[in-house]
Amino acid sequence: MNLIQQECVNRGITRICHFTQSRNLAHIFDDPLGLCSTRTLQQHDMPHNPTDPSRYDERDDLICCSIDYPNTYYFAMVRDRDRLFKDWVVLMIEPNYLWHPGTCFCPCNAARERGRYIQAGIDGFNSLYASTSPGFPVYTRSARHLPSAPTDIQAEVLLKDPIPLDSIIGIAVHTEEQAHREICRLKLQGITLDKPIYIAPDFFNKTSLARLIQRGVRVTETLYENGGLHGR
C-alpha cells in the first residue's frame, strides 16, 4: 500500500466524482474505452460536449474530477451557463485512480493561475488537506470538516484517461424523475445501464453541499432501483 492509498484509507475516501451533461452518457457507455479526456475525444473525432471548452488549467489531456463529492461551485456555474440542456449527472469512479501514476492534484480550482497549483504525488495529494487553501477566497479547515473532503470544496483531481466502464461504480442524479429519464433515454439508444443510480439532490445545491461538508456530515444518497427508491 503506497502513501496516497494509505491516506485514502485513513480519511475514508470512497470514490472520485466527475460531472457531465447527461446527453454524454450514451457516448460514454457506448464507447469501449469508457470515459476519455477532451484531447483524446478531439484527436479521434469522437462525439462530445465538453464541460469546459477553455481549459485554463492547460491540461485537456486529463479528466477533471474531485474527491467524494462534485466541485460544487463550478458545477453550479456550468449548469447555470447552459440554458438549453438542463440534465446533468455525477459519475462515481473507483478511488484507486488516486494513487495511479500520472494522477495530479490541485488544492483549489485547477484553472487558477493557469494550473500553477497542480502537482502529482503525495505532496500534491496532501495539499488538498492543508489547514488553509491557496488563492482567494481562502478556505480554512475546521476540526469538524469532513475528513475525506478537501479543504477547498473546489479542489480537483486530474486523471489520466481512459477510465473504463468497469471503474464507474455509480451515477448520481438530481431527482427520481431524472433517474427514470436517463434510463429511458439510454434504452432508446440501445444501451442498458447496469450501474446503480443514486438520488442526491444535495449534489446539485452548492450551498447545502458546502455546509454539510464543512459540518462533517455525509450527504444523503438514495438508491433508485426497479422504478423505486431504497434508502442508503
Secondary structure, DSSP 8 states (H G I E B T S, - for coil): --HHHHHHHHHT---EEEEEEGGGHHHHHTSTT-B--HHHHHHTT-----S-SS-TTS-TTEEEEEESS--HHHHHHHHHH-SS---EEEEEE-GGGGGSTT-EEESS-TTGGGGTT-EEHHHHHHHTT-SB-SSSS--B--TTS-TTS-SSTT-EEEEES-B-GGGEEEEEES-HHHHHHHHHHHHHTT----S-EEE-GGGG-HHHHHHHHHTT-----EEEETTEEE--
